[in-house]
Amino acid sequence: MKSSESEEYYHVCTDGKALDWMFKDREDFINGINRIAICSIESNVTVKAYTLMDNHAHLVMRGKLQQCKDFIIRFKTQTGRWISSKYNIKNHLKHLPTQLIHIKDEEQLLETIAYLDRNSIVAGYCSLPSEYPWSSAKYLFKSSGGGTAGRRISDYSKREIKELLHTWTKLPDHWIVDDEGMICPENFLDIKSIEALYKSPLRYLYYLSKKLEGKIEMQQGTSTFIPDKELRPIIESISKQFFDKRPIKELDFNSRLLLCKILRSAAKNSGCPLFF
């Protein structure tokens, strides 16, 4: 998705299998969101979506390739400094693998954002993406209401900003910081353009309902997704092995349920989750 300024969309993600944690508590998540805002200004990129999980992060952004790479470096460096200062753990993120995946077209963009928003559901943290506090999903198609409570950046001195947000970077005067010291995401998220792409809440829900984990993780090169055409003969083979050589179409409900349990157990023991 190229523009005349050579800006494109990218999916930025860290490896969720590399660390036990990146964010331990509410303070960590708040400061993580602040770093997204600050790094977007420092790197001159536009953040379209984000999801912070306890051991990894996903973002969709628009910018030039080098700007997006700069964002990754800044975000990891600043997060590492926070962890070092708060937990006295050095180099916690030093070898954390990070990917920058080029988003080639509008369909991939819509699916990638939906994948980000599905993360909290798949992980079992909530039933709806809008319930998860550390994702941009809660700001999409938000019902109109009063203004965001908090203080404008212009109401703080430079030293107060340094103490509160841990940066000397000049931030837009109109940005709002809430009572917990978090930069309100509506200030730096490009929500209107994403809503325009989805066109309606119903269309957004359609993408949200799609099981995108295997497809997106294959783009990341980390997926253990098995396509249907490869999965079917595996299932048929297991079915015949455990159920008197009968094909799966001849199994009753209880036998099919047992087959599913066998598959899930095998996947869990091998460390290879199946998506189907």
C-alpha positions as CSV (number, residue, x, y, z in Angstrom):
1,M,0.0,0.0,0.0
2,K,2.3,2.7,-1.3
3,S,1.9,6.4,-1.3
4,S,3.7,9.3,-3.1
5,E,5.8,9.7,0.1
6,S,6.8,6.1,0.0
7,E,5.1,5.5,3.3
8,E,3.6,2.0,3.8
9,Y,1.9,-0.1,6.4
10,Y,3.8,-2.5,8.6
11,H,3.0,-5.0,11.3
12,V,5.6,-4.8,14.1
13,C,5.7,-7.7,16.5
14,T,8.0,-9.2,19.2
15,D,8.4,-12.9,19.7
16,G,5.9,-14.1,22.3
17,K,7.9,-17.3,22.9
18,A,11.2,-15.5,23.7
19,L,10.3,-14.0,27.1
20,D,8.2,-14.9,30.1
21,W,7.2,-11.3,30.5
22,M,7.5,-7.8,29.1
23,F,4.8,-6.2,31.2
24,K,4.1,-7.4,34.8
25,D,1.6,-5.0,36.2
26,R,-0.7,-2.0,35.4
27,E,2.1,0.5,35.7
28,D,4.2,-1.4,33.2
29,F,1.3,-1.4,30.7
30,I,0.6,2.3,31.2
31,N,4.2,3.1,30.6
32,G,4.2,0.8,27.6
33,I,1.4,2.7,26.0
34,N,3.2,6.0,26.8
35,R,6.3,4.7,25.0
36,I,4.2,3.9,21.9
37,A,3.0,7.5,21.8
38,I,6.5,8.9,22.5
39,C,8.3,6.7,20.0
40,S,5.7,7.5,17.3
41,I,6.6,11.2,17.7
42,E,10.3,10.5,17.8
43,S,10.2,8.2,14.7
44,N,7.5,10.2,12.8
45,V,5.2,7.2,12.3
46,T,1.5,6.9,12.6
47,V,0.1,4.2,14.9
48,K,-3.0,2.5,13.5
49,A,-3.4,-0.3,16.1
50,Y,-1.6,-1.9,19.0
51,T,-2.0,-4.7,21.5
52,L,0.3,-5.2,24.5
53,M,0.2,-8.7,26.0
54,D,2.2,-9.7,29.1
55,N,5.1,-11.2,27.1
56,H,4.9,-9.6,23.7
57,A,3.6,-6.6,21.7
58,H,1.9,-6.1,18.3
59,L,1.6,-2.8,16.4
60,V,0.3,-1.7,13.0
61,M,1.8,1.5,11.8
62,R,2.3,3.6,8.7
63,G,5.6,5.2,7.8
64,K,8.8,4.8,5.8
65,L,10.7,1.6,6.3
66,Q,13.6,3.3,8.1
67,Q,11.2,5.2,10.4
68,C,9.4,2.0,11.4
69,K,12.8,0.3,12.1
70,D,13.7,3.4,14.2
71,F,10.5,3.0,16.1
72,I,11.3,-0.7,17.0
73,I,14.7,0.2,18.2
74,R,13.5,3.1,20.3
75,F,10.6,1.1,21.8
76,K,12.8,-1.8,22.8
77,T,15.5,0.4,24.2
78,Q,13.1,2.5,26.3
79,T,11.3,-0.6,27.5
80,G,14.6,-2.2,28.5
81,R,15.5,0.9,30.4
82,W,12.2,0.8,32.3
83,I,12.7,-2.8,33.2
84,S,16.3,-2.2,34.3
85,S,15.2,0.8,36.5
86,K,12.1,-0.8,38.0
87,Y,13.2,-4.4,38.4
88,N,17.0,-4.1,38.4
89,I,17.2,-6.6,35.5
90,K,19.8,-5.7,32.9
91,N,19.5,-6.6,29.1
92,H,16.1,-8.2,29.5
93,L,15.2,-7.4,26.0
94,K,18.7,-7.4,24.4
95,H,18.1,-10.5,22.3
96,L,14.4,-10.2,21.9
97,P,13.5,-11.1,18.2
98,T,11.4,-8.5,16.5
99,Q,9.7,-8.6,13.1
100,L,8.7,-5.9,10.7
101,I,6.2,-7.3,8.2
102,H,5.2,-5.3,5.2
103,I,1.4,-5.1,4.7
104,K,0.9,-5.4,1.0
105,D,-2.8,-4.5,0.5
106,E,-6.0,-3.4,2.2
107,E,-7.3,-6.9,2.9
108,Q,-4.1,-7.8,4.7
109,L,-4.3,-4.6,6.7
110,L,-7.9,-5.3,7.8
111,E,-7.0,-8.8,8.7
112,T,-3.8,-7.8,10.6
113,I,-5.6,-5.3,12.7
114,A,-8.4,-7.8,13.5
115,Y,-5.7,-10.3,14.4
116,L,-4.2,-7.8,16.9
117,D,-7.6,-7.2,18.4
118,R,-8.3,-11.0,18.7
119,N,-5.1,-11.5,20.8
120,S,-6.7,-10.8,24.1
121,I,-9.7,-13.1,23.3
122,V,-7.5,-16.0,22.1
123,A,-5.4,-15.7,25.2
124,G,-8.5,-15.9,27.4
125,Y,-8.3,-12.5,29.0
126,C,-11.7,-11.2,27.9
127,S,-14.8,-12.0,25.8
128,L,-14.6,-8.9,23.6
129,P,-11.6,-6.9,22.4
130,S,-13.2,-3.7,23.8
131,E,-12.9,-5.1,27.3
132,Y,-9.1,-5.4,27.1
133,P,-7.5,-2.2,28.5
134,W,-4.1,-2.5,26.7
135,S,-5.3,-2.6,23.1
136,S,-6.5,0.0,20.6
137,A,-9.6,-2.1,20.0
138,K,-11.5,-0.3,22.7
139,Y,-11.3,2.9,20.8
140,L,-12.7,1.6,17.4
141,F,-16.3,2.6,16.7
142,K,-16.6,4.0,20.2
143,S,-19.9,5.6,21.1
144,S,-19.8,9.3,21.3
145,G,-19.6,10.8,24.7
146,G,-17.8,13.5,26.8
147,G,-14.2,14.5,26.3
148,T,-11.4,12.5,27.8
149,A,-10.7,13.5,31.4
150,G,-7.1,14.6,32.2
151,R,-4.7,17.4,31.7
152,R,-3.2,18.8,28.5
153,I,0.5,18.4,27.9
154,S,0.6,22.2,27.8
155,D,-0.4,22.3,31.4
156,Y,2.8,20.6,32.5
157,S,6.3,22.0,32.8
158,K,9.1,20.2,30.9
159,R,10.4,18.8,34.2
160,E,7.0,17.6,35.2
161,I,6.7,15.8,31.8
162,K,10.1,14.2,32.4
163,E,9.1,13.0,35.8
164,L,5.7,11.8,34.7
165,L,6.4,10.3,31.2
166,H,10.2,9.8,31.4
167,T,11.0,11.8,28.3
168,W,12.4,15.2,27.2
169,T,10.7,14.7,23.8
170,K,8.5,17.6,22.8
171,L,4.9,16.2,22.7
172,P,1.9,18.0,21.1
173,D,0.4,20.5,23.5
174,H,-3.2,19.3,23.0
175,W,-2.5,15.7,24.0
176,I,-4.2,14.6,27.2
177,V,-2.7,12.7,30.1
178,D,-5.2,10.9,32.3
179,D,-5.2,10.6,36.1
180,E,-3.0,7.5,36.0
181,G,-0.4,9.2,34.0
182,M,-1.2,7.6,30.7
183,I,-1.2,9.5,27.4
184,C,-4.7,9.0,26.1
185,P,-4.5,6.7,23.0
186,E,-7.1,8.8,21.1
187,N,-4.4,11.4,20.8
188,F,-1.9,9.3,18.8
189,L,-4.1,6.7,17.2
190,D,-5.4,7.3,13.7
191,I,-8.8,5.9,14.5
192,K,-10.8,7.7,11.9
193,S,-8.9,6.2,9.0
194,I,-9.2,2.7,10.3
195,E,-12.9,3.1,10.9
196,A,-13.2,4.4,7.3
197,L,-11.4,1.3,6.0
198,Y,-13.7,-1.1,7.9
199,K,-16.6,1.1,6.8
200,S,-19.0,-0.1,9.6
201,P,-19.0,-1.8,13.0
202,L,-20.6,-4.8,11.3
203,R,-17.8,-5.2,8.8
204,Y,-15.3,-4.9,11.6
205,L,-17.1,-7.7,13.5
206,Y,-16.9,-9.8,10.4
207,Y,-13.1,-9.6,10.3
208,L,-13.0,-10.1,14.0
209,S,-14.9,-13.3,13.7
210,K,-12.4,-14.8,11.3
211,K,-9.8,-17.2,12.7
212,L,-6.8,-15.4,11.6
213,E,-4.1,-16.8,13.9
214,G,-2.7,-19.4,11.5
215,K,-2.7,-17.1,8.5
216,I,-1.1,-14.1,10.2
217,E,1.5,-16.2,12.1
218,M,2.5,-17.9,8.8
219,Q,3.3,-14.3,7.6
220,Q,5.5,-14.0,10.7
221,G,7.1,-17.3,10.0
222,T,6.3,-18.5,13.5
223,S,3.1,-20.4,12.8
224,T,2.4,-24.1,13.5
225,F,-0.8,-23.8,11.5
226,I,-1.7,-26.9,9.5
227,P,-3.7,-26.2,6.3
228,D,-6.9,-28.3,5.9
229,K,-5.6,-30.3,3.0
230,E,-2.7,-31.5,5.2
231,L,-4.7,-31.9,8.4
232,R,-7.5,-34.1,6.9
233,P,-5.2,-37.1,6.1
234,I,-3.6,-36.8,9.6
235,I,-7.0,-36.9,11.2
236,E,-8.2,-39.8,9.1
237,S,-5.1,-41.7,10.0
238,I,-5.6,-41.2,13.7
239,S,-9.2,-42.0,13.4
240,K,-8.4,-45.4,11.8
241,Q,-5.7,-46.1,14.4
242,F,-8.0,-45.5,17.4
243,F,-11.4,-46.5,16.1
244,D,-11.2,-49.9,14.4
245,K,-9.9,-48.5,11.1
246,R,-13.1,-46.5,10.6
247,P,-13.0,-43.3,8.6
248,I,-14.0,-40.1,10.5
249,K,-17.3,-39.8,8.6
250,E,-18.5,-43.0,10.2
251,L,-17.7,-41.9,13.8
252,D,-20.5,-41.0,16.2
253,F,-20.5,-37.8,18.2
254,N,-18.7,-39.2,21.2
255,S,-16.0,-40.8,19.1
256,R,-15.5,-37.5,17.3
257,L,-15.2,-35.6,20.6
258,L,-12.6,-38.1,21.8
259,L,-10.7,-37.7,18.5
260,C,-10.6,-33.9,19.1
261,K,-9.2,-34.5,22.6
262,I,-6.6,-36.8,21.2
263,L,-5.5,-34.2,18.7
264,R,-5.4,-31.4,21.2
265,S,-3.4,-33.6,23.7
266,A,-0.9,-34.5,20.9
267,A,-0.5,-30.9,19.9
268,K,0.0,-29.7,23.5
269,N,2.6,-32.4,24.2
270,S,4.6,-31.5,21.0
271,G,4.4,-27.8,21.7
272,C,2.6,-27.3,18.3
273,P,-0.8,-25.8,18.8
274,L,-3.4,-26.6,16.0
275,F,-5.8,-24.1,14.6
276,F,-8.9,-25.6,13.1
